[in-house]
Amino acid sequence: MLLNTGLLKAILFEKGIKQWQFCRQINLSENYLSKVLHKKVEPSAVLVSKIAQALNLDPRFLLQSTKGRRTRSK
């Protein structure tokens, strides 16, 4: 499972929350949130829960299924 970053961006926009404000709310660096939103890092389950709690959402709502997707071999 991966964080649905498009959904997270949309929720923040809809609620009028700036990324820097959200980072302060959840005690996260703006740089790290940017990396998460640009899919450069995958957030931990703890961080997904923290994000969901701050937005009053079920963490599962913020996840997207990887079922049926191809994965790159290294």
MODELLER restraints for C-alpha pairs under 7 A, 6 or more apart:
rsr = mdl.restraints
at = mdl.atoms
rsr.add(forms.Gaussian(group=physical.xy_distance, feature=features.Distance(at['CA:1:A'], at['CA:63:A']), mean=6.12, stdev=0.5))
rsr.add(forms.Gaussian(group=physical.xy_distance, feature=features.Distance(at['CA:1:A'], at['CA:64:A']), mean=5.80, stdev=0.5))
rsr.add(forms.Gaussian(group=physical.xy_distance, feature=features.Distance(at['CA:1:A'], at['CA:65:A']), mean=5.16, stdev=0.5))
rsr.add(forms.Gaussian(group=physical.xy_distance, feature=features.Distance(at['CA:1:A'], at['CA:66:A']), mean=5.71, stdev=0.5))
rsr.add(forms.Gaussian(group=physical.xy_distance, feature=features.Distance(at['CA:2:A'], at['CA:63:A']), mean=5.42, stdev=0.5))
rsr.add(forms.Gaussian(group=physical.xy_distance, feature=features.Distance(at['CA:2:A'], at['CA:64:A']), mean=5.37, stdev=0.5))
rsr.add(forms.Gaussian(group=physical.xy_distance, feature=features.Distance(at['CA:2:A'], at['CA:65:A']), mean=6.71, stdev=0.5))
rsr.add(forms.Gaussian(group=physical.xy_distance, feature=features.Distance(at['CA:3:A'], at['CA:62:A']), mean=5.78, stdev=0.5))
rsr.add(forms.Gaussian(group=physical.xy_distance, feature=features.Distance(at['CA:3:A'], at['CA:63:A']), mean=4.53, stdev=0.5))
rsr.add(forms.Gaussian(group=physical.xy_distance, feature=features.Distance(at['CA:3:A'], at['CA:64:A']), mean=6.01, stdev=0.5))
rsr.add(forms.Gaussian(group=physical.xy_distance, feature=features.Distance(at['CA:4:A'], at['CA:62:A']), mean=5.50, stdev=0.5))
rsr.add(forms.Gaussian(group=physical.xy_distance, feature=features.Distance(at['CA:4:A'], at['CA:63:A']), mean=5.21, stdev=0.5))
rsr.add(forms.Gaussian(group=physical.xy_distance, feature=features.Distance(at['CA:4:A'], at['CA:64:A']), mean=5.32, stdev=0.5))
rsr.add(forms.Gaussian(group=physical.xy_distance, feature=features.Distance(at['CA:5:A'], at['CA:37:A']), mean=5.32, stdev=0.5))
rsr.add(forms.Gaussian(group=physical.xy_distance, feature=features.Distance(at['CA:7:A'], at['CA:62:A']), mean=6.96, stdev=0.5))
rsr.add(forms.Gaussian(group=physical.xy_distance, feature=features.Distance(at['CA:8:A'], at['CA:62:A']), mean=6.89, stdev=0.5))
rsr.add(forms.Gaussian(group=physical.xy_distance, feature=features.Distance(at['CA:12:A'], at['CA:18:A']), mean=6.89, stdev=0.5))
rsr.add(forms.Gaussian(group=physical.xy_distance, feature=features.Distance(at['CA:20:A'], at['CA:30:A']), mean=5.98, stdev=0.5))
rsr.add(forms.Gaussian(group=physical.xy_distance, feature=features.Distance(at['CA:23:A'], at['CA:29:A']), mean=5.99, stdev=0.5))
rsr.add(forms.Gaussian(group=physical.xy_distance, feature=features.Distance(at['CA:23:A'], at['CA:30:A']), mean=5.88, stdev=0.5))
rsr.add(forms.Gaussian(group=physical.xy_distance, feature=features.Distance(at['CA:26:A'], at['CA:50:A']), mean=6.92, stdev=0.5))
rsr.add(forms.Gaussian(group=physical.xy_distance, feature=features.Distance(at['CA:26:A'], at['CA:54:A']), mean=6.98, stdev=0.5))
rsr.add(forms.Gaussian(group=physical.xy_distance, feature=features.Distance(at['CA:35:A'], at['CA:41:A']), mean=5.74, stdev=0.5))
rsr.add(forms.Gaussian(group=physical.xy_distance, feature=features.Distance(at['CA:36:A'], at['CA:42:A']), mean=6.14, stdev=0.5))
rsr.add(forms.Gaussian(group=physical.xy_distance, feature=features.Distance(at['CA:36:A'], at['CA:43:A']), mean=6.45, stdev=0.5))
rsr.add(forms.Gaussian(group=physical.xy_distance, feature=features.Distance(at['CA:48:A'], at['CA:59:A']), mean=6.28, stdev=0.5))
rsr.add(forms.Gaussian(group=physical.xy_distance, feature=features.Distance(at['CA:49:A'], at['CA:59:A']), mean=5.40, stdev=0.5))
rsr.add(forms.Gaussian(group=physical.xy_distance, feature=features.Distance(at['CA:52:A'], at['CA:58:A']), mean=5.99, stdev=0.5))
rsr.add(forms.Gaussian(group=physical.xy_distance, feature=features.Distance(at['CA:52:A'], at['CA:59:A']), mean=5.04, stdev=0.5))
